[in-house]
Amino acid sequence: MAVKKKKIGAAGRFGAGYGKIKNKLIAVEKKQRVKQDCPFCKGRAKRAQKAIWECKKCEKRFAGGVFHLE
Ligand SMILES: [Zn+2]
């Protein structure tokens, strides 16, 4: 029999007992993994601190989401 793959992706590390919260976590972590665009020059932004983002291209610093930019 083939090994069953967990559907829950990155949240698989939490095992049983976390229920719904896992789905929320998956949504957040998926966004974290995609490229974060600078709203000024569309370059790549990097998180400097919590909710503070820095663009590598235009070197602007701006506030954004804590874990990802929209
Ligand atoms: Zn920029």
N, CA, C, O and the ligand as a Tripos MOL2 file, in Angstrom:
@<TRIPOS>MOLECULE
protein
  281   279    71     0     0
PROTEIN
NO_CHARGES

@<TRIPOS>ATOM
      1 N           0.8300   -1.2100    0.0000 N.3       1 MET1
      2 CA          0.0000    0.0000    0.0000 C.3       1 MET1
      3 C           0.8550    1.2470    0.0000 C.2       1 MET1
      4 O           1.8430    1.3400    0.7280 O.2       1 MET1
      5 N           0.4690    2.1960   -0.8160 N.am      2 ALA2
      6 CA          1.2410    3.4350   -0.9020 C.3       2 ALA2
      7 C           1.1010    4.2520    0.3760 C.2       2 ALA2
      8 O           0.1070    4.1760    1.0980 O.2       2 ALA2
      9 N           2.1200    5.0150    0.6110 N.am      3 VAL3
     10 CA          2.0960    5.8650    1.8140 C.3       3 VAL3
     11 C           1.0990    6.9970    1.6030 C.2       3 VAL3
     12 O           1.0940    7.6560    0.5640 O.2       3 VAL3
     13 N           0.2810    7.2020    2.5800 N.am      4 LYS4
     14 CA         -0.7010    8.2860    2.4950 C.3       4 LYS4
     15 C          -0.0080    9.6290    2.6800 C.2       4 LYS4
     16 O           0.7380    9.8420    3.6360 O.2       4 LYS4
     17 N          -0.2720   10.5080    1.7590 N.am      5 LYS5
     18 CA          0.3150   11.8490    1.8710 C.3       5 LYS5
     19 C          -0.6540   12.7470    2.6180 C.2       5 LYS5
     20 O          -1.8600   12.7100    2.3710 O.2       5 LYS5
     21 N          -0.1460   13.5270    3.5030 N.am      6 LYS6
     22 CA         -0.9890   14.4830    4.2180 C.3       6 LYS6
     23 C          -1.3600   15.6340    3.3050 C.2       6 LYS6
     24 O          -0.5250   16.1540    2.5650 O.2       6 LYS6
     25 N          -2.6120   16.0210    3.3650 N.am      7 LYS7
     26 CA         -3.0930   17.1020    2.5130 C.3       7 LYS7
     27 C          -2.7640   18.4670    3.0790 C.2       7 LYS7
     28 O          -2.9130   19.4850    2.4030 O.2       7 LYS7
     29 N          -2.3240   18.4830    4.3020 N.am      8 ILE8
     30 CA         -2.2340   19.7490    5.0130 C.3       8 ILE8
     31 C          -0.9000   20.4620    4.8320 C.2       8 ILE8
     32 O          -0.6630   21.4910    5.4640 O.2       8 ILE8
     33 N          -0.0390   19.9410    3.9960 N.am      9 GLY9
     34 CA          1.1890   20.6410    3.6410 C.3       9 GLY9
     35 C           2.0400   21.0260    4.8350 C.2       9 GLY9
     36 O           2.3800   20.1940    5.6760 O.2       9 GLY9
     37 N           2.3740   22.3020    4.8900 N.am     10 ALA10
     38 CA          3.3000   22.8040    5.8940 C.3      10 ALA10
     39 C           2.7850   22.6360    7.3100 C.2      10 ALA10
     40 O           3.5660   22.6130    8.2610 O.2      10 ALA10
     41 N           1.4710   22.5170    7.4540 N.am     11 ALA11
     42 CA          0.9100   22.3990    8.7950 C.3      11 ALA11
     43 C           1.0020   20.9610    9.3050 C.2      11 ALA11
     44 O           0.6000   20.6740   10.4330 O.2      11 ALA11
     45 N           1.5150   20.0870    8.5010 N.am     12 GLY12
     46 CA          1.6260   18.6860    8.8820 C.3      12 GLY12
     47 C           2.4550   18.4780   10.1300 C.2      12 GLY12
     48 O           2.2870   17.4890   10.8430 O.2      12 GLY12
     49 N           3.3500   19.4170   10.3910 N.am     13 ARG13
     50 CA          4.2070   19.2820   11.5540 C.3      13 ARG13
     51 C           3.4490   19.4010   12.8670 C.2      13 ARG13
     52 O           4.0070   19.1050   13.9240 O.2      13 ARG13
     53 N           2.2010   19.8250   12.8280 N.am     14 PHE14
     54 CA          1.4580   20.0150   14.0710 C.3      14 PHE14
     55 C           0.6100   18.8200   14.5040 C.2      14 PHE14
     56 O           0.0460   18.8480   15.5980 O.2      14 PHE14
     57 N           0.5030   17.7840   13.6950 N.am     15 GLY15
     58 CA         -0.2270   16.6300   14.1750 C.3      15 GLY15
     59 C          -1.6680   16.9010   14.5770 C.2      15 GLY15
     60 O          -2.2530   17.9140   14.1940 O.2      15 GLY15
     61 N          -2.2170   16.0080   15.3320 N.am     16 ALA16
     62 CA         -3.6240   16.1040   15.6970 C.3      16 ALA16
     63 C          -3.8490   17.1690   16.7710 C.2      16 ALA16
     64 O          -2.9500   17.5140   17.5370 O.2      16 ALA16
     65 N          -5.0590   17.6650   16.7960 N.am     17 GLY17
     66 CA         -5.4250   18.5590   17.8910 C.3      17 GLY17
     67 C          -5.3600   20.0280   17.5690 C.2      17 GLY17
     68 O          -5.6240   20.8670   18.4300 O.2      17 GLY17
     69 N          -5.0090   20.3550   16.3330 N.am     18 TYR18
     70 CA         -4.9510   21.7670   15.9860 C.3      18 TYR18
     71 C          -6.0560   22.1760   15.0200 C.2      18 TYR18
     72 O          -6.3050   23.3630   14.8130 O.2      18 TYR18
     73 N          -6.7050   21.1970   14.4400 N.am     19 GLY19
     74 CA         -7.9020   21.4000   13.6390 C.3      19 GLY19
     75 C          -7.8930   22.5870   12.7070 C.2      19 GLY19
     76 O          -7.0190   22.7150   11.8490 O.2      19 GLY19
     77 N          -8.8660   23.4510   12.8790 N.am     20 LYS20
     78 CA         -9.0860   24.5740   11.9780 C.3      20 LYS20
     79 C          -7.9020   25.5050   11.8400 C.2      20 LYS20
     80 O          -7.6450   26.0400   10.7610 O.2      20 LYS20
     81 N          -7.1990   25.6960   12.9040 N.am     21 ILE21
     82 CA         -6.1020   26.6540   12.8970 C.3      21 ILE21
     83 C          -5.0590   26.2650   11.8550 C.2      21 ILE21
     84 O          -4.3480   27.1250   11.3350 O.2      21 ILE21
     85 N          -4.9690   24.9850   11.5530 N.am     22 LYS22
     86 CA         -4.0060   24.5400   10.5460 C.3      22 LYS22
     87 C          -4.3180   25.1360    9.1730 C.2      22 LYS22
     88 O          -3.4130   25.5030    8.4220 O.2      22 LYS22
     89 N          -5.5960   25.2250    8.8610 N.am     23 ASN23
     90 CA         -5.9730   25.7820    7.5660 C.3      23 ASN23
     91 C          -5.5850   27.2510    7.4580 C.2      23 ASN23
     92 O          -5.1760   27.7230    6.3970 O.2      23 ASN23
     93 N          -5.7160   27.9520    8.5530 N.am     24 LYS24
     94 CA         -5.3160   29.3590    8.5560 C.3      24 LYS24
     95 C          -3.8140   29.4770    8.3840 C.2      24 LYS24
     96 O          -3.3210   30.3330    7.6490 O.2      24 LYS24
     97 N          -3.1080   28.6190    9.0610 N.am     25 LEU25
     98 CA         -1.6560   28.6340    8.9810 C.3      25 LEU25
     99 C          -1.1790   28.3550    7.5640 C.2      25 LEU25
    100 O          -0.2400   28.9890    7.0820 O.2      25 LEU25
    101 N          -1.8210   27.4150    6.9040 N.am     26 ILE26
    102 CA         -1.4470   27.1000    5.5250 C.3      26 ILE26
    103 C          -1.6100   28.3320    4.6450 C.2      26 ILE26
    104 O          -0.7500   28.6270    3.8150 O.2      26 ILE26
    105 N          -2.7160   29.0520    4.8290 N.am     27 ALA27
    106 CA         -2.9740   30.2360    4.0190 C.3      27 ALA27
    107 C          -1.8870   31.2800    4.2150 C.2      27 ALA27
    108 O          -1.4410   31.9040    3.2520 O.2      27 ALA27
    109 N          -1.4610   31.4700    5.4470 N.am     28 VAL28
    110 CA         -0.4280   32.4660    5.7370 C.3      28 VAL28
    111 C           0.9140   32.0130    5.1740 C.2      28 VAL28
    112 O           1.6260   32.7950    4.5440 O.2      28 VAL28
    113 N           1.2520   30.7630    5.4000 N.am     29 GLU29
    114 CA          2.5700   30.3050    4.9680 C.3      29 GLU29
    115 C           2.6900   30.2460    3.4570 C.2      29 GLU29
    116 O           3.7890   30.4090    2.9260 O.2      29 GLU29
    117 N           1.6260   30.0250    2.7690 N.am     30 LYS30
    118 CA          1.6860   30.0350    1.3100 C.3      30 LYS30
    119 C           2.0230   31.4300    0.8050 C.2      30 LYS30
    120 O           2.8100   31.5900   -0.1280 O.2      30 LYS30
    121 N           1.4290   32.4240    1.4210 N.am     31 LYS31
    122 CA          1.6920   33.8030    1.0210 C.3      31 LYS31
    123 C           3.1200   34.2010    1.3320 C.2      31 LYS31
    124 O           3.7350   34.9810    0.6040 O.2      31 LYS31
    125 N           3.6350   33.6620    2.4090 N.am     32 GLN32
    126 CA          5.0080   33.9980    2.7770 C.3      32 GLN32
    127 C           5.9940   33.5030    1.7410 C.2      32 GLN32
    128 O           7.0510   34.0990    1.5300 O.2      32 GLN32
    129 N           5.6390   32.4180    1.1080 N.am     33 ARG33
    130 CA          6.5830   31.7880    0.1900 C.3      33 ARG33
    131 C           6.6550   32.4810   -1.1720 C.2      33 ARG33
    132 O           7.6550   32.3570   -1.8800 O.2      33 ARG33
    133 N           5.6140   33.1970   -1.5330 N.am     34 VAL34
    134 CA          5.6530   33.8450   -2.8370 C.3      34 VAL34
    135 C           6.4710   35.1280   -2.7700 C.2      34 VAL34
    136 O           6.7640   35.6380   -1.6890 O.2      34 VAL34
    137 N           6.8300   35.6330   -3.9300 N.am     35 LYS35
    138 CA          7.6370   36.8440   -4.0320 C.3      35 LYS35
    139 C           6.8550   38.0510   -3.5120 C.2      35 LYS35
    140 O           5.6780   38.2250   -3.8260 O.2      35 LYS35
    141 N           7.5130   38.8600   -2.7320 N.am     36 GLN36
    142 CA          6.8720   40.0530   -2.1940 C.3      36 GLN36
    143 C           7.3200   41.2590   -3.0210 C.2      36 GLN36
    144 O           8.5080   41.5760   -3.0960 O.2      36 GLN36
    145 N           6.3550   41.9130   -3.6310 N.am     37 ASP37
    146 CA          6.6970   43.0250   -4.5270 C.3      37 ASP37
    147 C           6.7140   44.3550   -3.8010 C.2      37 ASP37
    148 O           5.8790   44.6210   -2.9370 O.2      37 ASP37
    149 N           7.6780   45.1840   -4.1670 N.am     38 CYS38
    150 CA          7.7430   46.5400   -3.6570 C.3      38 CYS38
    151 C           6.6200   47.3510   -4.3190 C.2      38 CYS38
    152 O           6.4760   47.3060   -5.5400 O.2      38 CYS38
    153 N           5.8310   48.0810   -3.5450 N.am     39 PRO39
    154 CA          4.7280   48.8460   -4.1450 C.3      39 PRO39
    155 C           5.2010   50.0670   -4.9410 C.2      39 PRO39
    156 O           4.4120   50.6720   -5.6660 O.2      39 PRO39
    157 N           6.4620   50.4270   -4.8160 N.am     40 PHE40
    158 CA          6.9730   51.6140   -5.5150 C.3      40 PHE40
    159 C           7.5920   51.2650   -6.8590 C.2      40 PHE40
    160 O           7.3020   51.9130   -7.8650 O.2      40 PHE40
    161 N           8.4370   50.2540   -6.8830 N.am     41 CYS41
    162 CA          9.1510   49.9540   -8.1220 C.3      41 CYS41
    163 C           8.8990   48.5300   -8.6100 C.2      41 CYS41
    164 O           9.4470   48.1220   -9.6340 O.2      41 CYS41
    165 N           8.0790   47.7730   -7.8910 N.am     42 LYS42
    166 CA          7.7980   46.3770   -8.2350 C.3      42 LYS42
    167 C           9.0250   45.4790   -8.1560 C.2      42 LYS42
    168 O           9.0710   44.3960   -8.7390 O.2      42 LYS42
    169 N          10.0020   45.9560   -7.4260 N.am     43 GLY43
    170 CA         11.1760   45.1330   -7.1960 C.3      43 GLY43
    171 C          10.9090   44.1600   -6.0660 C.2      43 GLY43
    172 O           9.7760   44.0290   -5.6050 O.2      43 GLY43
    173 N          11.9180   43.5000   -5.6360 N.am     44 ARG44
    174 CA         11.7150   42.5070   -4.5770 C.3      44 ARG44
    175 C          11.9020   43.1310   -3.1980 C.2      44 ARG44
    176 O          12.9360   43.7270   -2.8970 O.2      44 ARG44
    177 N          10.8910   42.9790   -2.3860 N.am     45 ALA45
    178 CA         10.9490   43.4930   -1.0240 C.3      45 ALA45
    179 C          11.3240   42.3760   -0.0590 C.2      45 ALA45
    180 O          10.9650   41.2140   -0.2500 O.2      45 ALA45
    181 N          12.0360   42.7510    0.9560 N.am     46 LYS46
    182 CA         12.4890   41.7900    1.9460 C.3      46 LYS46
    183 C          12.0220   42.2740    3.3060 C.2      46 LYS46
    184 O          12.0310   43.4780    3.5610 O.2      46 LYS46
    185 N          11.6210   41.3860    4.1710 N.am     47 ARG47
    186 CA         11.1580   41.8010    5.4880 C.3      47 ARG47
    187 C          12.3550   42.1340    6.3520 C.2      47 ARG47
    188 O          13.2370   41.3010    6.5590 O.2      47 ARG47
    189 N          12.3810   43.3890    6.8690 N.am     48 ALA48
    190 CA         13.4870   43.8140    7.7120 C.3      48 ALA48
    191 C          13.1830   43.5190    9.1790 C.2      48 ALA48
    192 O          14.0260   43.0120    9.9200 O.2      48 ALA48
    193 N          11.9820   43.8440    9.5640 N.am     49 GLN49
    194 CA         11.5140   43.5630   10.9210 C.3      49 GLN49
    195 C          10.0570   43.1670   10.7970 C.2      49 GLN49
    196 O           9.5250   43.0450    9.6940 O.2      49 GLN49
    197 N           9.4140   42.9660   11.9430 N.am     50 LYS50
    198 CA          7.9850   42.7080   11.9130 C.3      50 LYS50
    199 C           7.2820   43.8590   11.2260 C.2      50 LYS50
    200 O           7.3720   44.9990   11.6800 O.2      50 LYS50
    201 N           6.5930   43.5820   10.1530 N.am     51 ALA51
    202 CA          5.7910   44.5670    9.4240 C.3      51 ALA51
    203 C           6.6060   45.6910    8.7850 C.2      51 ALA51
    204 O           6.0230   46.6430    8.2660 O.2      51 ALA51
    205 N           7.9040   45.6080    8.8090 N.am     52 ILE52
    206 CA          8.7430   46.6080    8.1320 C.3      52 ILE52
    207 C           9.4270   45.9150    6.9630 C.2      52 ILE52
    208 O          10.0880   44.8900    7.1280 O.2      52 ILE52
    209 N           9.2600   46.4830    5.8020 N.am     53 TRP53
    210 CA          9.7970   45.8670    4.5910 C.3      53 TRP53
    211 C          10.8140   46.7760    3.9380 C.2      53 TRP53
    212 O          10.7130   48.0000    4.0120 O.2      53 TRP53
    213 N          11.7730   46.1780    3.3120 N.am     54 GLU54
    214 CA         12.8210   46.9320    2.6710 C.3      54 GLU54
    215 C          12.9430   46.4360    1.2370 C.2      54 GLU54
    216 O          12.9720   45.2340    0.9730 O.2      54 GLU54
    217 N          13.0140   47.4040    0.3120 N.am     55 CYS55
    218 CA         13.1530   47.0240   -1.0840 C.3      55 CYS55
    219 C          14.6230   47.0200   -1.4520 C.2      55 CYS55
    220 O          15.3610   47.9530   -1.1350 O.2      55 CYS55
    221 N          15.0300   45.9780   -2.1140 N.am     56 LYS56
    222 CA         16.4340   45.8700   -2.5050 C.3      56 LYS56
    223 C          16.7660   46.7900   -3.6680 C.2      56 LYS56
    224 O          17.9000   47.2450   -3.8160 O.2      56 LYS56
    225 N          15.7720   47.0530   -4.4800 N.am     57 LYS57
    226 CA         16.0060   47.8080   -5.6990 C.3      57 LYS57
    227 C          16.0270   49.3170   -5.4470 C.2      57 LYS57
    228 O          16.9980   49.9930   -5.7850 O.2      57 LYS57
    229 N          14.9470   49.8420   -4.8500 N.am     58 CYS58
    230 CA         14.8780   51.2950   -4.6450 C.3      58 CYS58
    231 C          15.2540   51.6960   -3.2210 C.2      58 CYS58
    232 O          15.2540   52.8810   -2.8880 O.2      58 CYS58
    233 N          15.5690   50.7220   -2.3880 N.am     59 GLU59
    234 CA         16.0280   50.9450   -1.0200 C.3      59 GLU59
    235 C          15.0480   51.7110   -0.1360 C.2      59 GLU59
    236 O          15.4430   52.3500    0.8400 O.2      59 GLU59
    237 N          13.8010   51.6410   -0.4830 N.am     60 LYS60
    238 CA         12.7820   52.2680    0.3650 C.3      60 LYS60
    239 C          12.4280   51.3190    1.4950 C.2      60 LYS60
    240 O          12.4980   50.0970    1.3700 O.2      60 LYS60
    241 N          12.0450   51.9360    2.6000 N.am     61 ARG61
    242 CA         11.5490   51.1630    3.7400 C.3      61 ARG61
    243 C          10.0970   51.5170    3.9290 C.2      61 ARG61
    244 O           9.7320   52.6920    3.8880 O.2      61 ARG61
    245 N           9.2780   50.5390    4.1300 N.am     62 PHE62
    246 CA          7.8680   50.8410    4.2940 C.3      62 PHE62
    247 C           7.1990   49.8050    5.1910 C.2      62 PHE62
    248 O           7.7110   48.7080    5.4110 O.2      62 PHE62
    249 N           6.0410   50.1990    5.6960 N.am     63 ALA63
    250 CA          5.2900   49.2910    6.5580 C.3      63 ALA63
    251 C           4.4040   48.4070    5.7060 C.2      63 ALA63
    252 O           3.9360   48.8280    4.6480 O.2      63 ALA63
    253 N           4.1760   47.2150    6.1470 N.am     64 GLY64
    254 CA          3.3120   46.3100    5.4080 C.3      64 GLY64
    255 C           2.7800   45.2580    6.3590 C.2      64 GLY64
    256 O           2.7710   45.4530    7.5750 O.2      64 GLY64
    257 N           2.3440   44.1620    5.8100 N.am     65 GLY65
    258 CA          1.8520   43.0850    6.6430 C.3      65 GLY65
    259 C           2.9680   42.5210    7.5060 C.2      65 GLY65
    260 O           4.1500   42.6710    7.1950 O.2      65 GLY65
    261 N           2.5840   41.8870    8.5680 N.am     66 VAL66
    262 CA          3.5820   41.3360    9.4780 C.3      66 VAL66
    263 C           4.3310   40.1960    8.8020 C.2      66 VAL66
    264 O           5.5530   40.1040    8.9100 O.2      66 VAL66
    265 N           3.6000   39.3250    8.1020 N.am     67 PHE67
    266 CA          4.2520   38.1590    7.5310 C.3      67 PHE67
    267 C           4.4060   38.2090    6.0140 C.2      67 PHE67
    268 O           5.2420   37.5060    5.4470 O.2      67 PHE67
    269 N           3.6190   39.0180    5.3790 N.am     68 HIS68
    270 CA          3.6980   39.0750    3.9240 C.3      68 HIS68
    271 C           3.0600   40.3780    3.4520 C.2      68 HIS68
    272 O           2.3150   41.0120    4.1990 O.2      68 HIS68
    273 N           3.3450   40.7730    2.2310 N.am     69 LEU69
    274 CA          2.7090   41.9330    1.6300 C.3      69 LEU69
    275 C           1.5370   41.4380    0.8060 C.2      69 LEU69
    276 O           1.5350   40.2970    0.3420 O.2      69 LEU69
    277 N           0.5740   42.2610    0.6280 N.am     70 GLU70
    278 CA         -0.5940   41.8200   -0.1640 C.3      70 GLU70
    279 C          -0.2550   41.7450   -1.6440 C.2      70 GLU70
    280 O          -1.1110   41.3940   -2.4560 O.2      70 GLU70
    281 ZN         11.2930   49.2750   -4.5950 Zn       71 ZN71
@<TRIPOS>BOND
     1     1     2 1
     2     2     3 1
     3     3     4 2
     4     3     5 am
     5     5     6 1
     6     6     7 1
     7     7     8 2
     8     7     9 am
     9     9    10 1
    10    10    11 1
    11    11    12 2
    12    11    13 am
    13    13    14 1
    14    14    15 1
    15    15    16 2
    16    15    17 am
    17    17    18 1
    18    18    19 1
    19    19    20 2
    20    19    21 am
    21    21    22 1
    22    22    23 1
    23    23    24 2
    24    23    25 am
    25    25    26 1
    26    26    27 1
    27    27    28 2
    28    27    29 am
    29    29    30 1
    30    30    31 1
    31    31    32 2
    32    31    33 am
    33    33    34 1
    34    34    35 1
    35    35    36 2
    36    35    37 am
    37    37    38 1
    38    38    39 1
    39    39    40 2
    40    39    41 am
    41    41    42 1
    42    42    43 1
    43    43    44 2
    44    43    45 am
    45    45    46 1
    46    46    47 1
    47    47    48 2
    48    47    49 am
    49    49    50 1
    50    50    51 1
    51    51    52 2
    52    51    53 am
    53    53    54 1
    54    54    55 1
    55    55    56 2
    56    55    57 am
    57    57    58 1
    58    58    59 1
    59    59    60 2
    60    59    61 am
    61    61    62 1
    62    62    63 1
    63    63    64 2
    64    63    65 am
    65    65    66 1
    66    66    67 1
    67    67    68 2
    68    67    69 am
    69    69    70 1
    70    70    71 1
    71    71    72 2
    72    71    73 am
    73    73    74 1
    74    74    75 1
    75    75    76 2
    76    75    77 am
    77    77    78 1
    78    78    79 1
    79    79    80 2
    80    79    81 am
    81    81    82 1
    82    82    83 1
    83    83    84 2
    84    83    85 am
    85    85    86 1
    86    86    87 1
    87    87    88 2
    88    87    89 am
    89    89    90 1
    90    90    91 1
    91    91    92 2
    92    91    93 am
    93    93    94 1
    94    94    95 1
    95    95    96 2
    96    95    97 am
    97    97    98 1
    98    98    99 1
    99    99   100 2
   100    99   101 am
   101   101   102 1
   102   102   103 1
   103   103   104 2
   104   103   105 am
   105   105   106 1
   106   106   107 1
   107   107   108 2
   108   107   109 am
   109   109   110 1
   110   110   111 1
   111   111   112 2
   112   111   113 am
   113   113   114 1
   114   114   115 1
   115   115   116 2
   116   115   117 am
   117   117   118 1
   118   118   119 1
   119   119   120 2
   120   119   121 am
   121   121   122 1
   122   122   123 1
   123   123   124 2
   124   123   125 am
   125   125   126 1
   126   126   127 1
   127   127   128 2
   128   127   129 am
   129   129   130 1
   130   130   131 1
   131   131   132 2
   132   131   133 am
   133   133   134 1
   134   134   135 1
   135   135   136 2
   136   135   137 am
   137   137   138 1
   138   138   139 1
   139   139   140 2
   140   139   141 am
   141   141   142 1
   142   142   143 1
   143   143   144 2
   144   143   145 am
   145   145   146 1
   146   146   147 1
   147   147   148 2
   148   147   149 am
   149   149   150 1
   150   150   151 1
   151   151   152 2
   152   151   153 am
   153   153   154 1
   154   154   155 1
   155   155   156 2
   156   155   157 am
   157   157   158 1
   158   158   159 1
   159   159   160 2
   160   159   161 am
   161   161   162 1
   162   162   163 1
   163   163   164 2
   164   163   165 am
   165   165   166 1
   166   166   167 1
   167   167   168 2
   168   167   169 am
   169   169   170 1
   170   170   171 1
   171   171   172 2
   172   171   173 am
   173   173   174 1
   174   174   175 1
   175   175   176 2
   176   175   177 am
   177   177   178 1
   178   178   179 1
   179   179   180 2
   180   179   181 am
   181   181   182 1
   182   182   183 1
   183   183   184 2
   184   183   185 am
   185   185   186 1
   186   186   187 1
   187   187   188 2
   188   187   189 am
   189   189   190 1
   190   190   191 1
   191   191   192 2
   192   191   193 am
   193   193   194 1
   194   194   195 1
   195   195   196 2
   196   195   197 am
   197   197   198 1
   198   198   199 1
   199   199   200 2
   200   199   201 am
   201   201   202 1
   202   202   203 1
   203   203   204 2
   204   203   205 am
   205   205   206 1
   206   206   207 1
   207   207   208 2
   208   207   209 am
   209   209   210 1
   210   210   211 1
   211   211   212 2
   212   211   213 am
   213   213   214 1
   214   214   215 1
   215   215   216 2
   216   215   217 am
   217   217   218 1
   218   218   219 1
   219   219   220 2
   220   219   221 am
   221   221   222 1
   222   222   223 1
   223   223   224 2
   224   223   225 am
   225   225   226 1
   226   226   227 1
   227   227   228 2
   228   227   229 am
   229   229   230 1
   230   230   231 1
   231   231   232 2
   232   231   233 am
   233   233   234 1
   234   234   235 1
   235   235   236 2
   236   235   237 am
   237   237   238 1
   238   238   239 1
   239   239   240 2
   240   239   241 am
   241   241   242 1
   242   242   243 1
   243   243   244 2
   244   243   245 am
   245   245   246 1
   246   246   247 1
   247   247   248 2
   248   247   249 am
   249   249   250 1
   250   250   251 1
   251   251   252 2
   252   251   253 am
   253   253   254 1
   254   254   255 1
   255   255   256 2
   256   255   257 am
   257   257   258 1
   258   258   259 1
   259   259   260 2
   260   259   261 am
   261   261   262 1
   262   262   263 1
   263   263   264 2
   264   263   265 am
   265   265   266 1
   266   266   267 1
   267   267   268 2
   268   267   269 am
   269   269   270 1
   270   270   271 1
   271   271   272 2
   272   271   273 am
   273   273   274 1
   274   274   275 1
   275   275   276 2
   276   275   277 am
   277   277   278 1
   278   278   279 1
   279   279   280 2
@<TRIPOS>SUBSTRUCTURE
     1 MET1         2 RESIDUE 1 A MET
     2 ALA2         6 RESIDUE 1 A ALA
     3 VAL3        10 RESIDUE 1 A VAL
     4 LYS4        14 RESIDUE 1 A LYS
     5 LYS5        18 RESIDUE 1 A LYS
     6 LYS6        22 RESIDUE 1 A LYS
     7 LYS7        26 RESIDUE 1 A LYS
     8 ILE8        30 RESIDUE 1 A ILE
     9 GLY9        34 RESIDUE 1 A GLY
    10 ALA10       38 RESIDUE 1 A ALA
    11 ALA11       42 RESIDUE 1 A ALA
    12 GLY12       46 RESIDUE 1 A GLY
    13 ARG13       50 RESIDUE 1 A ARG
    14 PHE14       54 RESIDUE 1 A PHE
    15 GLY15       58 RESIDUE 1 A GLY
    16 ALA16       62 RESIDUE 1 A ALA
    17 GLY17       66 RESIDUE 1 A GLY
    18 TYR18       70 RESIDUE 1 A TYR
    19 GLY19       74 RESIDUE 1 A GLY
    20 LYS20       78 RESIDUE 1 A LYS
    21 ILE21       82 RESIDUE 1 A ILE
    22 LYS22       86 RESIDUE 1 A LYS
    23 ASN23       90 RESIDUE 1 A ASN
    24 LYS24       94 RESIDUE 1 A LYS
    25 LEU25       98 RESIDUE 1 A LEU
    26 ILE26      102 RESIDUE 1 A ILE
    27 ALA27      106 RESIDUE 1 A ALA
    28 VAL28      110 RESIDUE 1 A VAL
    29 GLU29      114 RESIDUE 1 A GLU
    30 LYS30      118 RESIDUE 1 A LYS
    31 LYS31      122 RESIDUE 1 A LYS
    32 GLN32      126 RESIDUE 1 A GLN
    33 ARG33      130 RESIDUE 1 A ARG
    34 VAL34      134 RESIDUE 1 A VAL
    35 LYS35      138 RESIDUE 1 A LYS
    36 GLN36      142 RESIDUE 1 A GLN
    37 ASP37      146 RESIDUE 1 A ASP
    38 CYS38      150 RESIDUE 1 A CYS
    39 PRO39      154 RESIDUE 1 A PRO
    40 PHE40      158 RESIDUE 1 A PHE
    41 CYS41      162 RESIDUE 1 A CYS
    42 LYS42      166 RESIDUE 1 A LYS
    43 GLY43      170 RESIDUE 1 A GLY
    44 ARG44      174 RESIDUE 1 A ARG
    45 ALA45      178 RESIDUE 1 A ALA
    46 LYS46      182 RESIDUE 1 A LYS
    47 ARG47      186 RESIDUE 1 A ARG
    48 ALA48      190 RESIDUE 1 A ALA
    49 GLN49      194 RESIDUE 1 A GLN
    50 LYS50      198 RESIDUE 1 A LYS
    51 ALA51      202 RESIDUE 1 A ALA
    52 ILE52      206 RESIDUE 1 A ILE
    53 TRP53      210 RESIDUE 1 A TRP
    54 GLU54      214 RESIDUE 1 A GLU
    55 CYS55      218 RESIDUE 1 A CYS
    56 LYS56      222 RESIDUE 1 A LYS
    57 LYS57      226 RESIDUE 1 A LYS
    58 CYS58      230 RESIDUE 1 A CYS
    59 GLU59      234 RESIDUE 1 A GLU
    60 LYS60      238 RESIDUE 1 A LYS
    61 ARG61      242 RESIDUE 1 A ARG
    62 PHE62      246 RESIDUE 1 A PHE
    63 ALA63      250 RESIDUE 1 A ALA
    64 GLY64      254 RESIDUE 1 A GLY
    65 GLY65      258 RESIDUE 1 A GLY
    66 VAL66      262 RESIDUE 1 A VAL
    67 PHE67      266 RESIDUE 1 A PHE
    68 HIS68      270 RESIDUE 1 A HIS
    69 LEU69      274 RESIDUE 1 A LEU
    70 GLU70      278 RESIDUE 1 A GLU
    71 ZN71       281 GROUP 0 **** ****
